[in-house]
Amino acid sequence: MEDAKIRKRELRASIREQCEAMPPELFRKKSRQITERLLEFANFVEAQTVLLYHSMECEPDTLPIIKECYEQAKTVVLPTTHPKKQELVTFKVEHPAKELIKGASGRMEPDPRKCKPIPLRFLDLAIVPGLVFDERGGRIGSGFGRWDRLIPQLPGTTRKVSLAMEYQIVPQVPMEPHDRYVDILITEERIIYKI
């Protein structure tokens, strides 16, 4: 178990290094390619209610996806972290400029005082963040386990999709018992279905 934790730390550091070494224009180009691929993806096209997140550095930009959801009249759901339980709670966001605040992790998150909670059973598609992935759907997140606790609560019909650049895909992610897989990875070059 300790070996897995050490390996995860090493992989996170390696991916961050590669991200920081990438010229910003190349990063933006790859991010746009991932967005284009997602917007044409059948599960996204058909989804009415989409769980997203505000991206941070080293993650493909999700802001254009969020904007496209509004343009297509989809329901946008974003998570916030429950302050005491350290679990993700999902909220419908209708007016981002008025309803988002900076969360403890540094991400823009819904303000629970201004947004309506949305039960997970209503989600058609969940876009799940991560730093490192493998082709079997293994993922390494930030290390707090919030998404690993949320994923098993999603309905079986909710597709769990992660967005990643090719350099974020490794041969094998060290998985611990509490870690959860995603169903599909979308990169700038391909769509990878969990094997």
C-alpha positions in Angstrom: 0.0 0.0 0.0 2.8 2.4 0.9 4.5 1.6 -2.5 1.3 2.7 -4.3 1.2 6.0 -2.4 4.9 6.6 -3.3 4.3 5.7 -6.9 1.3 8.0 -7.1 3.3 10.9 -5.7 6.1 10.3 -8.3 3.5 10.1 -11.1 1.8 13.3 -10.0 5.2 15.1 -9.9 6.2 13.8 -13.3 3.0 14.9 -15.0 3.2 18.3 -13.4 6.8 18.7 -14.7 5.7 17.8 -18.2 2.8 20.2 -18.0 5.0 23.1 -16.8 7.5 22.3 -19.6 4.9 22.5 -22.3 4.6 25.9 -24.1 1.3 27.6 -23.2 0.1 27.9 -26.8 0.6 24.1 -27.3 -1.2 23.4 -24.1 -4.2 25.6 -25.2 -4.2 23.9 -28.6 -4.4 20.4 -27.1 -7.0 21.6 -24.7 -9.1 22.9 -27.6 -8.8 19.6 -29.4 -10.0 17.7 -26.4 -13.0 20.1 -26.1 -13.9 19.6 -29.8 -13.7 15.8 -29.4 -15.9 15.9 -26.3 -18.5 18.1 -27.9 -18.9 15.6 -30.8 -19.0 12.6 -28.4 -22.5 11.0 -28.4 -22.7 10.7 -24.6 -22.2 14.5 -24.3 -24.5 15.3 -27.2 -27.3 13.3 -25.6 -26.8 14.4 -22.0 -29.2 16.9 -20.5 -27.6 17.2 -17.1 -23.8 17.3 -16.9 -21.5 17.2 -13.9 -18.4 19.3 -14.6 -15.7 21.1 -12.7 -13.7 24.3 -13.1 -10.3 23.2 -14.3 -7.0 24.2 -12.7 -3.5 24.3 -14.0 -2.3 21.1 -15.8 -5.9 20.1 -16.6 -7.6 20.6 -20.0 -9.7 23.8 -19.9 -13.3 23.1 -19.0 -14.6 26.7 -19.3 -15.4 26.3 -23.0 -17.3 23.1 -22.2 -19.3 24.8 -19.5 -20.2 27.7 -21.8 -21.2 25.2 -24.6 -23.5 23.4 -22.1 -25.3 26.7 -21.4 -25.6 27.4 -25.1 -27.1 23.9 -25.6 -29.6 24.5 -22.7 -28.0 21.6 -20.7 -28.2 21.7 -16.9 -24.7 22.5 -15.5 -23.9 20.8 -12.2 -20.7 21.6 -10.3 -19.4 20.2 -7.1 -18.3 21.9 -3.9 -16.6 20.3 -0.9 -18.7 19.9 2.2 -16.5 21.7 4.8 -16.9 19.1 7.6 -17.3 15.8 5.8 -14.8 16.6 3.0 -17.2 15.0 0.5 -18.4 16.5 -2.8 -21.9 17.9 -2.9 -23.4 18.8 -6.3 -25.3 22.0 -7.2 -27.0 23.3 -10.3 -25.3 26.5 -11.5 -27.4 28.8 -13.6 -25.5 32.1 -13.3 -21.8 31.4 -12.9 -20.8 35.1 -12.4 -23.1 35.4 -9.4 -23.1 31.8 -8.0 -19.5 30.7 -7.9 -16.9 31.3 -5.2 -13.3 30.1 -4.8 -13.3 26.8 -2.9 -10.8 25.4 -0.4 -9.0 23.6 -3.2 -8.6 26.8 -5.3 -11.3 25.7 -7.8 -14.3 27.9 -8.5 -17.2 26.1 -6.9 -20.9 26.7 -6.4 -21.9 28.9 -3.4 -24.3 26.6 -1.5 -26.3 29.6 -0.3 -27.1 30.6 -3.9 -27.4 27.3 -5.8 -29.9 24.4 -5.7 -28.6 21.0 -4.7 -29.0 18.3 -7.4 -29.2 14.6 -6.5 -26.7 12.4 -8.3 -29.5 10.3 -9.8 -30.2 13.1 -12.2 -26.8 13.2 -13.8 -26.5 11.9 -17.4 -22.7 12.5 -17.7 -20.0 13.1 -15.1 -16.7 14.8 -16.3 -14.2 13.6 -13.6 -10.9 15.4 -13.1 -7.5 13.7 -12.7 -3.8 14.2 -13.2 -2.7 10.7 -14.3 -4.7 7.9 -16.1 -4.2 4.5 -17.7 -6.1 2.9 -20.6 -8.1 0.8 -18.2 -9.7 3.9 -16.7 -7.4 4.0 -13.6 -7.0 7.6 -12.4 -4.9 9.5 -9.9 -6.5 12.7 -8.7 -5.2 15.3 -6.3 -4.9 12.8 -3.4 -7.9 13.8 -1.3 -10.2 10.9 -2.5 -13.3 13.1 -2.9 -14.0 11.9 -6.5 -13.2 8.3 -5.4 -16.0 8.6 -2.8 -18.4 10.3 -5.3 -18.0 7.9 -8.3 -19.6 4.8 -6.6 -22.6 6.9 -5.7 -23.3 7.8 -9.4 -26.0 5.8 -11.2 -24.8 2.9 -13.4 -26.2 4.8 -16.4 -24.1 7.9 -15.7 -21.0 7.8 -18.0 -17.9 8.8 -16.1 -15.5 10.6 -18.5 -12.1 12.2 -17.9 -10.3 14.6 -20.1 -6.6 14.2 -20.4 -3.7 15.0 -22.7 -1.7 12.1 -24.1 1.2 12.8 -21.8 -1.1 12.1 -18.8 -1.7 8.5 -19.9 0.7 6.0 -18.3 1.0 2.2 -18.8 -0.5 1.5 -15.4 -1.9 3.6 -12.5 -1.2 2.0 -9.1 -4.7 1.4 -7.8 -5.6 1.1 -4.1 -8.8 -0.5 -2.8 -10.6 2.9 -2.4 -9.6 4.1 -5.9 -12.3 4.2 -8.6 -12.1 3.9 -12.4 -13.7 6.1 -15.1 -15.4 4.6 -18.1 -13.9 6.8 -20.9 -10.9 9.0 -21.5 -10.9 11.7 -24.1 -7.5 13.0 -25.2 -6.5 15.3 -28.0 -5.8 12.3 -30.2 -8.4 9.6 -29.3 -11.3 8.3 -27.2 -10.3 5.5 -24.9 -13.0 3.1 -23.6 -12.2 1.2 -20.4 -10.8 -2.2 -21.3 
